[in-house]
Amino acid sequence: MTTSPARSPRLLLIATVVLVVAGVIMLTVPQTPSAPATSAPRRATAPTAPPTATAPSSRTAQASAPAQATASTASTQSAGASALPPHGEGVAGDAAIQKSLQDAWPADLAADDEHKLLAAGRGLLRADATGVGRAKWPAISGDPDQAIAPAFATARFRIQAAIARSDGSPDKAVVHLVWAGTDRGGTYTDRRITDWYFTATSTKGASTWTPQPRT
């Protein structure tokens, strides 16, 4: 038995309706969300190495610079102080004292004037301290019959160092002496300091240095 050709359009219409309904259903039904993509695992960060104890920061280095400079200055000053010999060193330490005087006060007098002043200053100090040669300096020592008894013995008297320098003007000078001696009580002391002041007078072109009384 053959199918009637009149049924074919009906079948096509039914198939079309079914497809349309199926499409509507697919569009209206919510789709199940897919699982989110798994993010890539985070890379492990290597721990920062702690600073070593031997590598100071820039701030620490800057702060230590003044301290090092201060230490260097202090060591230089200490070295200068230690250049002087200790008390009681004796004749062996006199050269160091002489050098320290010359370094502290550079020469500023003519060699001839310096030589005269040193000789006069040494003689004045010896006469004043021990009484030896006082007659040569009557203006300083006064009347020999009324002179004060010497304060130091001649036995251990020693001039350790001496320099002569100008004293503010060409016609004034000072002789700076460092000496040692034993006083009347028997106490020996070294590195004593005495200054003698002089003024210059010119006679026939020659300079004469006259000591000034001590006040």
C-alpha positions in Angstrom: 0.0 0.0 0.0 1.5 3.3 -1.0 1.5 6.5 1.1 -0.7 9.3 0.0 1.2 12.2 -1.3 -1.1 14.6 0.7 0.5 13.6 4.0 4.0 14.9 3.1 3.4 18.6 3.8 1.9 17.7 7.1 4.9 15.8 8.2 7.2 18.6 7.2 5.1 21.1 9.2 5.2 18.9 12.3 9.0 18.5 12.0 9.4 22.2 11.6 7.3 22.9 14.7 9.3 20.3 16.7 12.6 21.9 15.7 11.4 25.4 16.6 10.2 24.2 20.1 13.4 22.4 20.7 15.4 25.6 19.8 13.3 27.7 22.1 13.8 25.2 24.9 17.5 25.3 24.4 17.6 29.1 24.5 15.4 29.5 27.6 17.0 26.7 29.8 19.9 28.2 31.8 23.2 26.6 31.1 25.2 25.1 33.9 28.2 27.3 34.5 31.4 25.6 33.8 34.0 25.2 36.6 36.3 28.2 36.7 39.7 27.6 35.3 42.2 26.8 37.9 44.7 29.6 38.3 48.2 28.7 38.0 50.0 28.1 41.3 51.9 31.0 42.7 55.6 30.8 42.4 57.4 30.5 45.6 59.4 33.6 46.5 62.9 32.9 47.6 63.5 34.4 51.1 65.7 37.5 51.2 69.1 36.7 52.6 69.7 38.7 55.9 72.5 41.3 55.7 75.8 40.0 56.9 77.4 41.5 60.0 80.4 42.6 58.0 78.5 44.8 55.6 77.4 47.9 57.4 74.6 50.0 55.9 75.4 53.4 54.3 73.9 55.2 57.3 76.1 53.3 59.7 79.2 53.9 57.5 78.4 57.7 57.5 77.9 57.7 61.2 81.2 55.9 61.8 83.2 58.3 59.7 83.2 61.2 62.2 84.0 58.8 65.0 87.0 57.5 63.1 88.1 61.1 62.4 87.8 61.9 66.1 89.7 58.8 67.1 92.4 59.8 64.6 92.7 63.3 66.0 92.8 62.1 69.5 95.5 59.6 68.7 97.5 62.4 67.0 97.2 64.6 70.1 98.1 61.7 72.3 101.2 61.0 70.2 102.3 64.7 70.5 101.9 64.6 74.3 103.8 61.4 74.5 106.7 62.9 72.6 107.8 64.6 75.9 109.9 62.4 78.1 108.5 61.3 81.5 109.5 63.2 84.6 112.7 62.0 86.0 114.1 60.9 82.6 117.3 62.7 83.2 119.7 64.1 80.6 118.5 61.5 78.1 115.2 63.3 77.8 116.5 66.9 77.4 116.9 66.6 73.6 113.2 65.8 73.2 112.2 68.8 75.3 114.4 71.1 73.2 112.9 69.8 70.0 109.3 70.3 71.3 110.1 73.9 72.1 111.6 74.5 68.7 108.6 72.9 67.0 106.1 74.9 69.1 107.9 78.3 68.5 109.8 78.5 65.2 112.8 80.7 65.2 112.2 84.4 64.4 115.4 86.2 65.4 118.7 86.7 63.8 121.2 84.0 64.7 123.5 86.4 66.4 120.8 87.9 68.5 119.4 84.5 69.4 122.9 83.3 70.6 123.3 86.4 72.8 119.9 86.1 74.3 120.3 82.4 75.1 123.7 83.0 76.8 122.2 85.8 78.9 119.0 83.9 79.8 121.0 80.8 80.9 123.3 83.0 83.0 120.4 84.9 84.6 118.5 81.7 85.5 121.6 80.1 87.1 122.4 83.2 89.1 118.8 83.6 90.2 118.3 80.0 91.2 121.7 79.0 92.7 123.4 82.3 93.3 126.3 81.5 91.0 127.3 84.6 88.9 124.9 87.1 90.6 127.6 89.8 90.5 127.3 89.9 86.7 123.7 91.0 87.0 123.5 93.7 89.6 120.4 95.2 88.2 118.6 91.9 88.7 120.2 90.5 91.8 120.4 93.8 93.7 122.9 94.4 96.5 125.1 91.3 97.0 125.1 91.9 100.7 121.3 91.9 100.9 120.7 89.2 98.3 118.2 86.5 99.1 119.8 83.1 99.7 119.7 80.8 96.7 116.6 78.6 96.6 118.3 75.7 94.7 121.5 73.8 95.1 124.1 73.8 92.4 124.7 70.1 92.5 121.7 68.9 90.5 120.8 72.2 88.7 120.5 71.6 85.0 119.0 73.6 82.2 117.1 71.1 80.1 116.1 73.3 77.1 116.0 76.9 76.1 114.9 79.1 73.1 114.9 82.8 72.4 112.1 84.4 70.4 110.8 87.9 69.7 108.2 89.2 72.0 105.7 91.2 69.8 108.2 93.7 68.4 111.8 93.7 66.9 113.2 95.3 70.1 111.7 92.9 72.6 112.5 89.3 73.2 111.9 86.5 75.6 114.0 83.5 76.6 112.0 80.5 77.5 113.9 78.0 79.7 113.0 74.5 81.0 115.2 73.4 83.9 115.6 71.0 86.8 116.9 71.5 90.4 116.8 70.5 94.0 115.2 73.0 96.4 116.2 73.7 100.0 113.9 71.0 101.3 115.8 68.4 99.2 113.0 67.9 96.6 114.2 67.4 93.1 111.9 68.6 90.3 112.5 68.7 86.6 110.7 70.5 83.7 110.4 73.7 85.6 109.7 76.8 83.4 111.1 80.3 83.7 110.9 83.2 81.2 113.3 86.1 81.1 112.3 89.2 79.1 114.8 91.5 77.3 114.7 94.9 75.4 117.2 95.9 72.7 119.1 99.1 72.6 121.3 100.1 69.7 124.7 101.6 70.3 126.9 102.4 67.3 125.0 100.0 65.1 125.3 97.1 67.6 122.3 95.7 69.5 122.5 95.2 73.2 119.9 93.1 74.9 119.1 94.3 78.5 117.2 92.0 80.8 114.1 93.3 82.5 113.5 92.8 86.2 111.1 90.0 87.1 107.8 91.1 88.5 
